Amino acid sequence: MKFEHSHVLTQLPEQFFASLVKKVNQKLQEGHDVINLGQGNPDLPTPDHIVEEMKNAIADPENHKYSSFRGSYHFKKAAAAFYQREYGVKADPESEIAILFGGKAGLVELPQCLLNPGDTILVPDPGYPDYWSGVALAKAEMEMMPLIEERGFLPDYSRLSSDVKEKAKLMYLNYPNNPTGAVATSDFFEETVSFAKENGICVVHDFAYGAVGFDGHKPLSFLQIEGAKDIGIEIYTLSKTYNMAGWRVGFAVGNASVIEAINLYQDHMFVSLFKATQQAAAAALLSDQTCVAEQNAMYESRRQAWITACREIGWDVTAPAGSFFAWLPVPDGYTSQEFSDLLLEKANVAVASGNGFGEYGEGYIRVGLLTSEERLKEAASRIGKLNLFDKKALTTDFNNGIIQNNL
Protein backbone atom coordinates (compact mmCIF):
# COMPACT_ATOMS: atom_id res chain seq x y z
CA MET A 1 0.00 0.00 0.00
CA LYS A 2 1.26 3.46 -0.91
CA PHE A 3 0.26 6.44 1.21
CA GLU A 4 -0.04 9.95 -0.14
CA HIS A 5 2.21 12.66 1.20
CA SER A 6 0.72 15.60 3.04
CA HIS A 7 0.00 18.88 1.25
CA VAL A 8 2.87 20.43 3.22
CA LEU A 9 5.38 17.96 1.79
CA THR A 10 4.11 18.25 -1.75
CA GLN A 11 4.47 22.05 -1.59
CA LEU A 12 8.12 21.97 -0.52
CA PRO A 13 10.58 23.34 -3.11
CA GLU A 14 12.74 20.87 -5.01
CA GLN A 15 16.06 20.25 -3.26
CA PHE A 16 18.41 22.11 -5.59
CA PHE A 17 21.60 20.32 -4.63
CA ALA A 18 20.03 16.86 -4.93
CA SER A 19 19.89 17.11 -8.72
CA LEU A 20 23.51 18.31 -8.87
CA VAL A 21 24.69 15.40 -6.71
CA LYS A 22 22.82 12.98 -8.98
CA LYS A 23 24.56 14.35 -12.09
CA VAL A 24 28.00 14.24 -10.46
CA ASN A 25 27.48 10.69 -9.20
CA GLN A 26 26.49 9.57 -12.68
CA LYS A 27 29.76 10.93 -14.11
CA LEU A 28 31.75 9.27 -11.34
CA GLN A 29 30.04 5.93 -11.97
CA GLU A 30 31.08 6.25 -15.61
CA GLY A 31 34.70 6.42 -14.44
CA HIS A 32 35.37 10.15 -14.99
CA ASP A 33 37.68 12.22 -12.77
CA VAL A 34 35.22 14.92 -11.68
CA ILE A 35 36.47 18.01 -9.86
CA ASN A 36 33.43 18.85 -7.74
CA LEU A 37 33.25 22.58 -7.01
CA GLY A 38 29.47 22.61 -6.76
CA GLN A 39 28.79 22.03 -3.08
CA GLY A 40 29.58 23.81 0.18
CA ASN A 41 30.93 20.93 2.25
CA PRO A 42 34.23 21.85 3.98
CA ASP A 43 36.97 19.50 2.80
CA LEU A 44 39.24 19.56 5.89
CA PRO A 45 38.72 17.56 9.11
CA THR A 46 37.60 18.99 12.42
CA PRO A 47 40.67 20.20 14.40
CA ASP A 48 42.21 17.51 16.61
CA HIS A 49 41.65 19.29 19.93
CA ILE A 50 37.89 19.42 19.29
CA VAL A 51 37.79 15.75 18.34
CA GLU A 52 39.72 14.87 21.52
CA GLU A 53 37.22 16.82 23.62
CA MET A 54 34.43 14.88 21.96
CA LYS A 55 36.13 11.56 22.70
CA ASN A 56 36.44 12.48 26.37
CA ALA A 57 32.84 13.67 26.50
CA ILE A 58 31.52 10.49 24.89
CA ALA A 59 33.31 8.41 27.54
CA ASP A 60 31.50 10.25 30.35
CA PRO A 61 28.33 8.29 31.31
CA GLU A 62 26.72 11.53 32.49
CA ASN A 63 26.50 12.57 28.86
CA HIS A 64 24.60 9.43 27.90
CA LYS A 65 21.43 10.70 29.56
CA TYR A 66 18.83 13.01 28.03
CA SER A 67 20.10 16.53 27.64
CA SER A 68 18.37 19.47 29.29
CA PHE A 69 15.53 20.72 27.13
CA ARG A 70 17.12 24.06 26.32
CA GLY A 71 20.67 22.85 26.22
CA SER A 72 23.81 23.05 28.26
CA TYR A 73 24.43 26.29 30.15
CA HIS A 74 28.15 25.63 29.63
CA PHE A 75 27.72 25.70 25.84
CA LYS A 76 25.49 28.78 25.92
CA LYS A 77 27.94 30.55 28.20
CA ALA A 78 30.74 29.62 25.76
CA ALA A 79 28.71 31.10 22.88
CA ALA A 80 28.24 34.32 24.84
CA ALA A 81 31.97 34.47 25.63
CA PHE A 82 32.75 33.87 21.95
CA TYR A 83 30.59 36.80 20.85
CA GLN A 84 32.06 39.06 23.50
CA ARG A 85 35.63 38.13 22.51
CA GLU A 86 35.21 38.19 18.72
CA TYR A 87 32.71 41.02 18.22
CA GLY A 88 32.37 42.93 21.49
CA VAL A 89 28.72 41.85 21.69
CA LYS A 90 27.23 41.03 25.09
CA ALA A 91 24.55 38.35 25.30
CA ASP A 92 22.81 36.74 28.24
CA PRO A 93 23.40 32.97 27.95
CA GLU A 94 19.94 32.00 29.16
CA SER A 95 17.66 34.55 27.50
CA GLU A 96 19.59 35.62 24.40
CA ILE A 97 21.13 32.36 23.11
CA ALA A 98 19.39 29.27 21.74
CA ILE A 99 21.23 26.08 20.78
CA LEU A 100 20.47 24.79 17.29
CA PHE A 101 20.79 21.46 15.48
CA GLY A 102 22.98 23.23 12.92
CA GLY A 103 22.38 26.61 11.34
CA LYS A 104 20.06 25.21 8.67
CA ALA A 105 17.65 23.85 11.29
CA GLY A 106 17.33 27.29 12.86
CA LEU A 107 16.77 28.97 9.51
CA VAL A 108 14.04 26.51 8.56
CA GLU A 109 12.39 26.69 12.01
CA LEU A 110 12.19 30.45 12.29
CA PRO A 111 9.32 31.14 9.88
CA GLN A 112 7.25 28.58 11.80
CA CYS A 113 8.16 30.34 15.05
CA LEU A 114 7.25 33.88 13.98
CA LEU A 115 4.90 33.76 10.99
CA ASN A 116 1.31 32.75 10.36
CA PRO A 117 -0.02 31.41 7.05
CA GLY A 118 -0.05 34.21 4.48
CA ASP A 119 2.45 36.42 6.32
CA THR A 120 5.26 37.96 4.27
CA ILE A 121 8.99 37.32 4.60
CA LEU A 122 11.72 39.22 2.73
CA VAL A 123 14.28 36.86 1.19
CA PRO A 124 17.48 37.65 -0.77
CA ASP A 125 17.64 36.67 -4.44
CA PRO A 126 20.02 35.00 -5.10
CA GLY A 127 20.12 33.29 -1.73
CA TYR A 128 20.50 30.01 0.13
CA PRO A 129 17.72 27.76 -1.25
CA ASP A 130 16.85 26.24 2.12
CA TYR A 131 15.40 29.61 3.21
CA TRP A 132 12.51 28.74 0.94
CA SER A 133 11.87 25.46 2.75
CA GLY A 134 11.06 27.20 6.03
CA VAL A 135 8.75 29.60 4.24
CA ALA A 136 6.86 26.72 2.61
CA LEU A 137 6.49 24.87 5.93
CA ALA A 138 5.08 28.03 7.54
CA LYS A 139 2.75 28.58 4.56
CA ALA A 140 4.07 32.11 4.36
CA GLU A 141 4.65 34.32 1.32
CA MET A 142 8.07 35.31 0.00
CA GLU A 143 8.96 38.73 -1.32
CA MET A 144 12.31 38.56 -3.08
CA MET A 145 14.97 41.24 -2.59
CA PRO A 146 17.21 41.36 -5.70
CA LEU A 147 20.96 41.29 -5.06
CA ILE A 148 22.73 42.85 -8.03
CA GLU A 149 26.42 43.33 -8.67
CA GLU A 150 26.16 47.09 -9.16
CA ARG A 151 25.06 47.43 -5.52
CA GLY A 152 27.68 45.06 -4.18
CA PHE A 153 24.98 42.38 -3.86
CA LEU A 154 23.23 44.32 -1.07
CA PRO A 155 19.42 44.67 -1.21
CA ASP A 156 17.88 48.05 -2.01
CA TYR A 157 15.06 48.63 0.47
CA SER A 158 13.82 51.63 -1.52
CA ARG A 159 12.72 49.22 -4.26
CA LEU A 160 10.19 47.58 -1.95
CA SER A 161 6.63 48.86 -2.27
CA SER A 162 4.93 50.43 0.72
CA ASP A 163 2.46 47.52 0.67
CA VAL A 164 5.29 44.98 0.99
CA LYS A 165 6.97 46.99 3.75
CA GLU A 166 3.71 47.05 5.67
CA LYS A 167 3.07 43.31 5.29
CA ALA A 168 6.60 42.05 5.93
CA LYS A 169 7.24 40.54 9.37
CA LEU A 170 10.55 38.75 8.85
CA MET A 171 13.68 39.27 6.75
CA TYR A 172 16.67 37.05 5.99
CA LEU A 173 20.14 38.42 5.30
CA ASN A 174 23.43 36.55 4.86
CA TYR A 175 26.90 38.17 4.86
CA PRO A 176 29.48 37.05 3.93
CA ASN A 177 27.03 35.96 1.31
CA ASN A 178 26.22 32.59 -0.16
CA PRO A 179 26.37 32.45 -3.16
CA THR A 180 27.93 35.80 -4.17
CA GLY A 181 30.84 36.07 -1.69
CA ALA A 182 29.85 39.69 -0.97
CA VAL A 183 30.28 41.27 2.48
CA ALA A 184 28.13 43.82 4.29
CA THR A 185 29.21 47.29 5.36
CA SER A 186 28.40 48.94 8.68
CA ASP A 187 26.42 51.59 6.76
CA PHE A 188 24.24 48.91 5.20
CA PHE A 189 23.63 47.18 8.54
CA GLU A 190 22.76 50.54 10.14
CA GLU A 191 20.30 51.18 7.30
CA THR A 192 18.85 47.71 7.92
CA VAL A 193 18.30 48.38 11.62
CA SER A 194 16.51 51.66 10.85
CA PHE A 195 14.40 50.02 8.12
CA ALA A 196 13.42 47.12 10.37
CA LYS A 197 12.50 49.36 13.30
CA GLU A 198 10.43 51.64 11.11
CA ASN A 199 8.49 48.73 9.61
CA GLY A 200 8.31 46.30 12.56
CA ILE A 201 10.36 43.61 10.82
CA CYS A 202 12.43 40.95 12.56
CA VAL A 203 15.86 40.54 10.94
CA VAL A 204 17.56 37.15 10.87
CA HIS A 205 21.20 37.40 9.87
CA ASP A 206 22.68 34.10 8.69
CA PHE A 207 26.34 34.44 9.77
CA ALA A 208 27.46 31.01 8.55
CA TYR A 209 30.64 32.39 6.94
CA GLY A 210 31.48 34.86 9.68
CA ALA A 211 35.01 33.47 10.06
CA VAL A 212 35.93 33.79 6.36
CA GLY A 213 37.00 37.28 5.30
CA PHE A 214 39.80 38.39 3.01
CA ASP A 215 42.29 41.20 2.42
CA GLY A 216 42.67 41.86 6.13
CA HIS A 217 38.95 42.53 6.69
CA LYS A 218 37.06 40.62 9.39
CA PRO A 219 33.38 40.16 8.52
CA LEU A 220 30.96 42.25 10.56
CA SER A 221 28.47 40.71 12.94
CA PHE A 222 25.04 42.27 12.50
CA LEU A 223 24.80 42.47 16.29
CA GLN A 224 27.75 44.87 16.38
CA ILE A 225 25.39 47.56 15.10
CA GLU A 226 23.64 49.64 17.76
CA GLY A 227 20.02 48.59 18.10
CA ALA A 228 20.40 45.36 16.13
CA LYS A 229 19.48 43.18 19.08
CA ASP A 230 16.23 45.14 19.43
CA ILE A 231 15.00 43.94 16.05
CA GLY A 232 16.75 40.70 15.28
CA ILE A 233 19.02 37.75 15.80
CA GLU A 234 22.10 36.21 14.25
CA ILE A 235 22.55 32.52 13.49
CA TYR A 236 26.05 31.10 13.88
CA THR A 237 27.11 27.62 12.86
CA LEU A 238 30.29 25.77 13.79
CA SER A 239 30.17 23.94 10.43
CA LYS A 240 32.42 26.34 8.56
CA THR A 241 34.49 27.98 11.30
CA TYR A 242 35.65 24.65 12.75
CA ASN A 243 34.93 22.18 9.91
CA MET A 244 32.14 20.63 11.98
CA ALA A 245 29.56 20.34 9.20
CA GLY A 246 28.57 16.76 10.05
CA TRP A 247 28.25 17.55 13.76
CA ARG A 248 25.08 19.63 13.14
CA VAL A 249 25.66 22.23 15.85
CA GLY A 250 25.10 25.96 15.97
CA PHE A 251 23.32 28.65 17.95
CA ALA A 252 21.15 31.74 17.61
CA VAL A 253 21.98 34.92 19.51
CA GLY A 254 20.08 38.17 19.91
CA ASN A 255 16.54 39.36 20.61
CA ALA A 256 15.16 37.59 23.69
CA SER A 257 11.61 37.20 22.36
CA VAL A 258 12.85 35.47 19.21
CA ILE A 259 15.18 33.24 21.23
CA GLU A 260 12.23 32.24 23.42
CA ALA A 261 10.18 31.39 20.30
CA ILE A 262 12.98 29.12 19.04
CA ASN A 263 13.31 27.43 22.42
CA LEU A 264 9.57 26.89 22.70
CA TYR A 265 9.39 25.34 19.23
CA GLN A 266 12.36 23.08 19.96
CA ASP A 267 10.87 22.04 23.32
CA HIS A 268 8.17 20.29 21.32
CA MET A 269 10.35 19.02 18.48
CA PHE A 270 13.43 17.77 20.35
CA VAL A 271 14.97 17.48 23.78
CA SER A 272 18.38 18.92 22.95
CA LEU A 273 21.66 18.07 21.28
CA PHE A 274 23.75 15.17 22.54
CA LYS A 275 25.55 16.61 25.56
CA ALA A 276 28.94 15.42 24.34
CA THR A 277 28.48 17.42 21.13
CA GLN A 278 27.65 20.49 23.17
CA GLN A 279 30.76 19.97 25.30
CA ALA A 280 32.98 19.69 22.23
CA ALA A 281 31.33 22.74 20.66
CA ALA A 282 32.00 24.78 23.79
CA ALA A 283 35.66 23.71 23.63
CA ALA A 284 35.84 24.88 20.01
CA LEU A 285 34.52 28.32 20.91
CA LEU A 286 36.67 28.80 24.02
CA SER A 287 40.00 27.30 22.91
CA ASP A 288 42.90 28.89 21.05
CA GLN A 289 41.67 30.12 17.64
CA THR A 290 44.88 29.58 15.69
CA CYS A 291 43.18 26.86 13.63
CA VAL A 292 40.56 29.38 12.49
CA ALA A 293 43.18 31.93 11.41
CA GLU A 294 45.15 29.26 9.54
CA GLN A 295 42.05 28.02 7.78
CA ASN A 296 41.08 31.54 6.71
CA ALA A 297 44.58 32.07 5.28
CA MET A 298 44.21 28.82 3.35
CA TYR A 299 40.89 29.93 1.84
CA GLU A 300 42.43 33.24 0.87
CA SER A 301 45.31 31.43 -0.84
CA ARG A 302 42.86 29.19 -2.68
CA ARG A 303 40.84 32.23 -3.72
CA GLN A 304 43.94 33.84 -5.20
CA ALA A 305 44.97 30.65 -6.99
CA TRP A 306 41.50 30.18 -8.48
CA ILE A 307 40.90 33.78 -9.55
CA THR A 308 44.40 34.02 -11.06
CA ALA A 309 43.89 30.76 -12.97
CA CYS A 310 40.53 31.96 -14.30
CA ARG A 311 42.04 35.22 -15.49
CA GLU A 312 44.85 33.35 -17.21
CA ILE A 313 42.29 31.63 -19.45
CA GLY A 314 40.61 34.97 -20.22
CA TRP A 315 37.65 34.63 -17.84
CA ASP A 316 36.88 38.10 -16.45
CA VAL A 317 35.89 37.27 -12.86
CA THR A 318 35.71 39.16 -9.56
CA ALA A 319 37.36 37.84 -6.40
CA PRO A 320 34.97 37.23 -3.49
CA ALA A 321 35.37 39.44 -0.42
CA GLY A 322 34.32 36.68 1.99
CA SER A 323 32.93 33.12 2.30
CA PHE A 324 34.52 30.18 0.50
CA PHE A 325 32.51 30.71 -2.68
CA ALA A 326 33.26 32.52 -5.93
CA TRP A 327 30.37 33.92 -8.01
CA LEU A 328 31.32 33.95 -11.66
CA PRO A 329 29.59 35.27 -14.82
CA VAL A 330 28.77 32.78 -17.55
CA PRO A 331 29.98 33.43 -21.11
CA ASP A 332 27.70 35.11 -23.63
CA GLY A 333 25.30 32.75 -25.32
CA TYR A 334 24.77 30.43 -22.34
CA THR A 335 22.26 30.25 -19.52
CA SER A 336 23.57 29.33 -16.09
CA GLN A 337 22.25 25.78 -16.40
CA GLU A 338 23.59 25.31 -19.92
CA PHE A 339 27.05 26.46 -18.89
CA SER A 340 27.05 24.30 -15.75
CA ASP A 341 25.99 21.25 -17.75
CA LEU A 342 28.66 21.98 -20.37
CA LEU A 343 31.42 22.16 -17.74
CA LEU A 344 30.36 18.84 -16.24
CA GLU A 345 29.92 17.10 -19.59
CA LYS A 346 32.98 18.42 -21.44
CA ALA A 347 35.46 19.34 -18.66
CA ASN A 348 34.38 17.05 -15.80
CA VAL A 349 34.09 20.12 -13.56
CA ALA A 350 30.98 20.40 -11.39
CA VAL A 351 29.69 23.85 -10.40
CA ALA A 352 26.38 25.10 -9.00
CA SER A 353 24.13 26.79 -11.54
CA GLY A 354 23.25 30.33 -10.44
CA ASN A 355 19.54 30.03 -11.27
CA GLY A 356 19.25 27.45 -8.48
CA PHE A 357 19.68 30.33 -6.01
CA GLY A 358 16.89 32.46 -7.44
CA GLU A 359 15.86 34.46 -10.49
CA TYR A 360 18.69 36.97 -10.05
CA GLY A 361 21.22 34.16 -9.98
CA GLU A 362 20.73 33.66 -13.69
CA GLY A 363 23.88 34.53 -15.59
CA TYR A 364 26.24 33.24 -12.89
CA ILE A 365 27.67 30.03 -11.49
CA ARG A 366 28.89 29.36 -7.95
CA VAL A 367 32.24 27.69 -7.31
CA GLY A 368 33.24 26.31 -3.91
CA LEU A 369 36.91 26.75 -2.99
CA LEU A 370 36.80 23.42 -1.20
CA THR A 371 39.58 21.46 -2.77
CA SER A 372 43.34 21.89 -3.11
CA GLU A 373 44.94 24.71 -5.08
CA GLU A 374 46.27 22.12 -7.52
CA ARG A 375 42.77 20.82 -8.25
CA LEU A 376 41.41 24.37 -8.56
CA LYS A 377 44.11 25.20 -11.11
CA GLU A 378 43.40 21.94 -12.94
CA ALA A 379 39.68 22.82 -13.07
CA ALA A 380 40.46 26.23 -14.58
CA SER A 381 42.82 24.60 -17.09
CA ARG A 382 40.14 22.13 -18.19
CA ILE A 383 37.64 24.98 -18.62
CA GLY A 384 40.22 26.96 -20.61
CA LYS A 385 40.56 24.11 -23.11
CA LEU A 386 36.91 24.62 -24.09
CA ASN A 387 37.96 27.93 -25.72
CA LEU A 388 35.00 29.89 -24.36
CA PHE A 389 36.86 33.08 -23.45
CA ASP A 390 38.98 35.77 -25.09
CA LYS A 391 42.51 34.45 -24.95
CA LYS A 392 44.09 37.69 -23.70
CA ALA A 393 45.02 36.87 -20.13
CA LEU A 394 43.76 38.93 -17.23
CA THR A 395 45.69 39.42 -14.00
CA THR A 396 44.70 40.86 -10.66
CA ASP A 397 46.65 42.71 -8.02
CA PHE A 398 44.89 41.32 -4.93
CA ASN A 399 46.34 43.98 -2.64
CA ASN A 400 45.22 46.95 -4.70
CA GLY A 401 42.33 45.51 -6.64
CA ILE A 402 44.00 46.42 -9.96
CA ILE A 403 42.93 44.47 -13.02
CA GLN A 404 45.12 44.47 -16.11
CA ASN A 405 44.96 42.94 -19.57
CA ASN A 406 48.13 41.16 -20.64
CA LEU A 407 48.14 41.79 -24.35
Secondary structure, DSSP 8 states (H G I E B T S, - for coil): ------HHHHTS---HHHHHHHHHHHHHHTT---EE-S-----S---HHHHHHHHHHHT-GGGGS---TT--HHHHHHHHHHHHHHH-----TTTSEEEESSHHHHHHHHHHHH--TT-EEEEEES--THHHHHHHHHT-EEEEEE--GGGTT---GGGS-HHHHHHEEEEEE-SS-TTT-----HHHHHHHHHHHHHHT-EEEEE-TTTT-B-TT-----GGGSTTHHHHEEEEEEHHHHSS-GGG--EEEEE-HHHHHHHHHHHHHH-S-S-HHHHHHHHHHHHS--HHHHHHHHHHHHHHHHHHHHHHHTT------SBSSEEEEE--TT--HHHHHHHHHHHH-EE-EEGGGG-GGGTTEEEEE--S-HHHHHHHHHHHHTT--S-SSEEEEETTTTEEEEE-
